[in-house]
Amino acid sequence: MGLGGEWLMKTFDVFIAYLFLGDEGKARPVLVHSQEGDKAAIYRIIPKHHGARDADYAHCFRIVDWWKVGLGRPSYVDIGVRFQLPKFMFDGRTTIGRLTNADLDSFLIFLDESKNETAVSTTTSPFYRQVHAVISQIPEGMVMSYGQIARILGRPRAAREVGWALRYCPEGLPWQRVVRADGAIAGGEQAELRRQLLAAESVTFLNDGRVNMKICCVDM
């Protein structure tokens, strides 16, 4: 916050913010898209992972001048989901950078061309449909891990993308049957609901609350 309570964040600044995505919460770089009242609309920035293919970033904007922004490696702006965060989450933080003019111009064009298409592309992504198809085959009372599904689909490094696909599950899909490799239940605020749904299906738990993977992990 600035003097007199003035907020110092500017549109298209890059900040570090604490986001909870899928199975974990941590500090992540984000791009400020807009501000309204006491909230900011942001997009997360994701690094390019080793071995990843261009198709993995279909709904992402590639930051050409990523080092000028203050990022440590080649990165993308993921416009698949726009988050609304209260401004107090940025109190005491400073920008790590800002999109260069060239990247900003390209990003605005990318956003304009992606209007009304982003939601479609994320929900109808071929990989997402494949993930949903695997989940639909997990029997009641059994579970699979994110990494296990990724390996079945021939994408062993795509466990994170499997978690992202769960955010777009069709109605009726047993999303609760996907857990971490060690049986821990992910889901943030939905974790307890997931646990209750699994318990109702007679899934066996260990004393520490994890799913007993030796008994309940299905092998496809």
VEXDOPA-995077 format. One record per residue: z, x, y of N, C-alpha, C in turn; residue number from 1. Coordinates in pm, whole numbers, plus 50000, padded with zeros to 5 digits. Atoms other than C-alpha are relative to their C-alpha. Last residue first. Layout:
N
Z;X;Y;Z;X;Y;Z;X;Y;NUM
...
# end
This chain:
220
50132;50063;50015;48434;49419;44973;49895;50107;49967;220
50102;49895;50006;48789;49544;44915;49865;49935;49973;219
50112;50032;50086;49058;49298;45028;49896;50110;50006;218
50127;49951;49943;49379;49435;45171;49887;49974;49902;217
50077;50101;49927;49671;49212;45069;49867;50047;50058;216
50010;50129;50069;49858;49400;44798;49897;49909;50066;215
50025;49976;50141;49829;49764;44893;49978;49871;49925;214
50143;49978;50022;49790;49664;45258;49968;50025;49853;213
50005;49913;50118;50139;49516;45277;49855;50016;49959;212
50057;50064;50119;50110;49372;45629;50001;50101;49886;211
50142;49978;50025;50342;49544;45875;49955;49923;49875;210
50085;50099;49935;50671;49390;45980;49851;50020;49981;209
50018;49965;49859;50897;49689;45909;49903;49908;50073;208
49876;50020;49925;51024;49535;45585;49985;50029;50148;207
49900;49898;50029;50670;49506;45450;50123;49976;50087;206
49965;49904;49897;50475;49182;45476;50101;50101;49947;205
49876;49927;50026;50294;48975;45211;50023;50106;50109;204
50021;49856;49995;50031;48724;45327;50135;50070;49986;203
49925;49928;50105;50125;48373;45215;49966;50149;49993;202
50096;49978;50109;49856;48202;45426;50061;50081;49886;201
50034;50132;50053;50124;48058;45655;49901;50009;49885;200
49886;50042;50082;50253;48413;45699;49972;49865;49935;199
50005;49924;50125;49908;48517;45818;50114;49959;49907;198
50114;50049;50076;49900;48240;46077;49989;50072;49865;197
49966;50133;50052;50251;48324;46195;49886;49945;49913;196
49901;49983;50106;50166;48694;46231;50035;49866;49934;195
50071;49943;50114;49852;48614;46428;50095;50016;49882;194
50080;50109;50058;50051;48388;46657;49927;50050;49877;193
49906;50087;50070;50303;48670;46707;49927;49881;49936;192
49951;49937;50122;50026;48917;46788;50093;49908;49921;191
50040;50081;50115;49849;48688;47036;50058;50054;49869;190
49928;50128;49992;50033;48830;47338;49968;49911;49881;189
49925;50022;49877;49911;49176;47238;50079;49870;49996;188
50028;50126;49933;49666;49132;46952;50079;49974;50126;187
50038;49980;49861;49745;49391;46690;49987;49864;50068;186
50070;50115;49942;49936;49350;46365;49974;50025;50147;185
49938;50049;49878;50024;49672;46185;49915;49889;50061;184
49942;50132;50018;49886;49697;45833;50068;49944;50123;183
49868;49986;50061;49830;50072;45841;50071;49866;49981;182
50012;49937;50132;49456;50031;45896;50134;50014;49930;181
50019;49856;49995;49513;49785;46180;50002;50059;49859;180
49881;49927;49955;49470;49414;46124;49966;50149;50008;179
50039;49862;49969;49186;49163;46080;50120;50070;50062;178
50004;49921;50123;49289;48841;45902;49952;50143;50022;177
49867;49944;50026;49397;48676;46229;49999;50092;49879;176
49982;49873;49929;49032;48632;46327;50131;50068;49968;175
49862;49954;50025;48988;48356;46067;50027;50138;50058;174
50003;49873;50072;48671;48211;46230;50144;50052;49982;173
49980;50017;50142;48716;47843;46317;49997;50128;49920;172
49889;50087;50037;48569;47864;46665;50007;49985;49848;171
50031;50143;49998;48330;48154;46703;50122;49920;49957;170
50009;50069;50129;48492;48493;46764;49962;49853;50018;169
50107;50100;49989;48412;48653;47099;49981;49925;49868;168
49977;50077;49877;48727;48860;47153;49899;49887;50014;167
49901;50104;50026;48703;48965;46789;50031;49917;50123;166
50069;50117;50055;48382;49150;46874;50096;49885;49972;165
50061;50071;49888;48586;49386;47093;49929;49873;49952;164
49893;50066;49925;48803;49481;46798;49945;49921;50117;163
49958;50111;50085;48492;49551;46593;50110;49922;50071;162
50095;50107;49977;48365;49759;46885;50030;49879;49912;161
49969;50061;49870;48681;49968;46870;49906;49883;50028;160
49881;50085;50016;48628;50027;46496;50037;49931;50131;159
50002;50118;49913;48275;50151;46567;50119;49908;49985;158
49936;49966;49873;48294;50506;46436;50019;49880;50092;157
49860;49957;50018;48227;50407;46074;50074;50035;50128;156
49967;49945;49868;47913;50209;46171;50145;50049;49998;155
50072;49874;49981;47747;50128;45838;50025;50065;50134;154
50122;50025;49922;47853;49763;45849;49924;50129;50030;153
50084;50091;50077;48106;49813;45568;49866;49979;50070;152
50062;49922;50107;48241;50115;45757;49908;49912;49916;151
50099;49910;49941;48304;49910;46072;49927;50079;49892;150
50116;50082;49966;48476;49638;45869;49889;50087;50058;149
50061;50042;50127;48709;49894;45713;49875;49918;50027;148
50082;49890;50049;48778;50049;46052;49928;49965;49872;147
50113;49982;49908;48898;49719;46196;49905;50107;49947;146
49973;49924;49879;49118;49658;45891;49873;50009;50086;145
50080;49879;49994;49084;49381;45634;50036;50072;50130;144
50035;49944;49869;49319;49102;45532;49903;50116;49983;143
50041;49861;50004;49401;48868;45242;49963;50047;50141;142
49894;49921;50058;49594;48542;45207;49968;50148;49990;141
49869;50037;49951;49283;48333;45265;50106;50081;49927;140
49931;50115;50062;48974;48521;45161;50134;49971;50065;139
49866;49954;50041;48785;48748;45404;50076;49880;49943;138
49992;49985;50145;48425;48623;45399;50136;50050;49953;137
50007;50133;50062;48422;48483;45754;50015;50006;49848;136
49870;50066;49986;48539;48821;45879;50001;49865;49930;135
49906;49935;50091;48226;48986;45740;50136;49929;50004;134
50039;50037;50136;47997;48735;45912;50094;50061;49898;133
49953;50137;50026;48186;48773;46240;49967;49957;49858;132
49854;49995;50010;48133;49149;46232;50054;49862;49964;131
49972;49938;50129;47762;49100;46161;50151;50008;49976;130
50027;50102;50102;47735;48856;46451;50029;50055;49861;129
49891;50098;49995;47905;49110;46677;49980;49894;49893;128
49883;49938;50062;47659;49378;46564;50117;49904;49998;127
50018;49993;50146;47363;49152;46637;50122;50060;49930;126
50032;49864;50043;47500;49080;46987;49986;50003;49849;125
50106;50005;50099;47499;48701;47037;49956;50140;49955;124
49966;50092;50108;47835;48668;47213;49892;49996;49892;123
49879;49961;50070;47801;48979;47422;50030;49907;49883;122
50020;49876;50074;47436;48925;47514;50126;50040;49924;121
50087;50023;50114;47488;48560;47605;49989;50126;49915;120
49924;50078;50099;47790;48629;47824;49917;49977;49876;119
49894;49921;50060;47599;48907;47999;50074;49923;49893;118
50044;49940;50125;47279;48710;48054;50114;50072;49928;117
50027;50104;50100;47370;48460;48325;49953;50056;49867;116
49941;50132;49976;47346;48741;48580;49953;49901;49895;115
49918;50042;50115;47241;49071;48420;50063;49864;50019;114
50089;50027;50114;46953;49142;48658;50076;49947;49880;113
50086;50112;49965;47186;49107;48956;49910;49963;49884;112
49921;50122;49999;47450;49328;48798;49912;49878;50027;111
49965;50029;50138;47195;49599;48717;50079;49870;49990;110
50122;50053;50062;47056;49585;49071;50027;49959;49856;109
50019;50132;49943;47409;49625;49208;49874;49934;49944;108
49903;50091;50060;47470;49915;48969;49981;49858;50051;107
50047;50032;50135;47149;50093;49073;50092;49899;49932;106
50123;50077;49987;47244;50078;49441;49950;49955;49863;105
49964;50132;49950;47598;50191;49361;49877;49911;50013;104
49947;50079;50111;47475;50479;49144;50035;49858;50045;103
50109;50021;50097;47255;50611;49426;50047;49914;49883;102
50092;50100;49945;47526;50560;49689;49888;49968;49902;101
50090;49943;49901;47777;50745;49473;49905;49892;50049;100
50139;49987;50040;48037;50531;49299;49918;50065;50111;99
50078;50116;49958;48388;50603;49422;49856;50022;49956;98
50136;49979;49954;48659;50840;49317;49934;49870;50039;97
50042;49872;50056;49004;50888;49168;49856;50029;50044;96
50130;49999;50066;49144;50622;49395;49974;50137;49940;95
50109;49966;49910;49513;50631;49465;49870;49999;49924;94
50111;49928;50061;49803;50462;49291;49894;50031;50106;93
49965;49862;50024;50138;50372;49445;49889;50082;49937;92
49909;49941;49902;50075;50002;49407;50033;50144;49963;91
50061;49879;49946;49776;49933;49180;50090;50067;50104;90
50018;49906;50109;49950;49680;48956;49941;50132;50048;89
49881;49917;50009;50069;49508;49274;49989;50103;49889;88
50011;49876;49924;49710;49395;49329;50124;50090;49985;87
49923;50010;49874;49727;49138;49053;50001;50135;50070;86
49869;49934;50003;49447;49195;48799;50072;49978;50133;85
49930;50030;49875;49150;48971;48725;50139;50061;49991;84
49858;50027;50003;48928;49120;48454;50052;49968;50139;83
49943;49963;49871;48551;49101;48429;50144;49954;50001;82
49886;50082;49959;48422;49105;48072;50049;50051;50135;81
49986;50109;50096;48089;49230;47940;50111;49904;50036;80
49997;50127;49926;48033;49431;48258;50012;49881;49905;79
50018;50111;50094;48132;49760;48093;50011;49868;50076;78
49926;50116;49950;48082;50040;48346;49967;49884;49908;77
50073;50124;49971;47969;50347;48153;50095;49898;50063;76
49932;50129;50014;48086;50707;48121;49910;49885;50040;75
50095;50109;49977;47976;51068;48078;50063;49864;49968;74
50116;49991;50090;48288;51287;48083;49906;49885;50027;73
50003;49876;50075;48595;51371;48292;49882;50016;49906;72
49984;50025;50143;48553;51107;48559;49980;50130;49923;71
49870;49949;50041;48612;51195;48924;50028;49976;49854;70
49905;50111;49991;48330;50983;49066;50142;50047;49967;69
49973;50018;49858;48124;51296;49130;50101;49887;50023;68
49907;49896;49958;48152;51380;48761;50035;49990;50148;67
49864;50027;50045;48001;51042;48663;50100;50107;50047;66
49920;49895;49935;47689;51087;48873;50147;49986;49964;65
50075;49874;50002;47466;50890;48635;50084;50114;50057;64
49970;49932;49874;47712;50610;48564;49934;50137;49995;63
49976;49857;50013;47546;50414;48284;50021;50063;50137;62
50076;49923;49902;47585;50038;48325;50036;50147;49988;61
49930;49903;49916;47706;49853;48018;49903;50071;50095;60
49954;50075;49884;47595;49537;47837;50079;50090;50096;59
50103;50092;49952;47381;49720;47581;50041;49926;50126;58
49968;50019;49859;47627;50007;47541;49900;49905;50067;57
49858;50029;49991;47639;50027;47162;50042;49967;50143;56
49980;50142;50027;47259;49997;47157;50147;49960;50010;55
50022;50075;49877;47239;50338;47325;50028;49851;49981;54
50141;50028;49973;47394;50491;47015;49987;49918;50127;53
50031;50138;49964;47736;50652;46980;49851;49986;50031;52
50073;50067;50106;47764;50984;46797;49962;49857;50030;51
50087;49912;50078;48033;51117;47028;49934;49922;49887;50
49939;49940;50118;48174;50841;47244;49898;50083;49923;49
50100;49997;50107;48045;50773;47593;50060;50074;49882;48
50070;49873;50020;48348;50696;47803;49894;49986;49892;47
49982;49946;50134;48439;50342;47910;49922;50131;49985;46
50093;49889;50016;48495;50209;48260;50029;50063;49865;45
49950;49876;50060;48664;49870;48281;49887;50102;49991;44
50067;49974;50127;48539;49612;48526;50059;50128;49943;43
50038;49865;50039;48763;49481;48802;49921;50000;49870;42
50086;50014;50117;48834;49167;48998;49948;50139;49966;41
50123;49922;49996;49128;49223;49231;49923;49974;49872;40
50059;49952;50125;49409;48981;49300;49873;50079;50025;39
49916;49894;50053;49649;48902;49586;49946;50056;49869;38
49857;50027;49997;49395;48704;49785;50080;50118;49949;37
49976;50134;49945;49044;48782;49672;50150;49972;49993;36
49860;50030;49972;48905;49126;49600;50012;49860;50060;35
49977;50087;49885;48577;49235;49443;50150;49976;50015;34
50121;50075;49970;48424;49473;49189;50015;49915;50126;33
49967;50120;49924;48690;49743;49161;49870;49930;50040;32
50078;50011;49877;48583;49985;48889;50036;49870;50069;31
50064;50129;49974;48836;50075;48621;49924;50007;50132;30
50073;50006;49873;48965;50394;48461;49931;49865;50014;29
50144;49984;50015;49217;50328;48183;49934;50002;50137;28
50063;49979;49871;49592;50350;48146;49853;50032;49980;27
49987;49866;49947;49702;50210;47812;49931;50008;50136;26
49998;49997;49856;49749;49894;47610;50017;50143;50048;25
49915;49903;49934;49646;49867;47249;49992;49988;50152;24
49881;49962;50073;49505;49633;46987;50090;50099;50073;23
49998;50003;50145;49244;49432;47172;50134;50041;49942;22
50125;50045;50059;49252;49544;47532;50011;50005;49848;21
49975;50026;50142;49569;49573;47735;49875;49939;49942;20
50064;50118;50059;49490;49734;48069;50040;49988;49854;19
49949;50024;50135;49696;49970;48284;49940;49869;49949;18
49918;50120;50014;49489;50076;48583;50044;49985;49855;17
49942;50003;50134;49336;50406;48696;50093;49880;49995;16
49856;49982;50011;49117;50348;48998;50037;50021;49853;15
49960;49983;50139;48747;50374;49083;50148;50036;49998;14
49915;49885;50027;48650;50233;49421;50027;50006;49850;13
50076;49894;50066;48359;49988;49419;50074;50134;49997;12
50096;50040;50102;48536;49751;49662;49917;50120;49956;11
50127;50048;49949;48813;49921;49853;49908;49963;49884;10
50111;50003;50095;49180;49967;49771;49874;49943;50065;9
50097;49896;49975;49407;50054;50065;49882;49999;49905;8
50038;49949;50131;49612;49735;50083;49884;50096;50016;7
50146;50003;50017;49773;49685;50418;49964;50065;49867;6
50038;50076;50117;50146;49619;50381;49851;49993;49977;5
50004;50143;49971;50229;49719;50738;49954;49917;49883;4
49903;50043;49901;50132;50077;50668;49986;49852;50027;3
50003;49924;49876;49930;50118;50351;50108;49952;50094;2
50000;50084;49881;50000;50000;50000;50000;50088;50124;1
# end
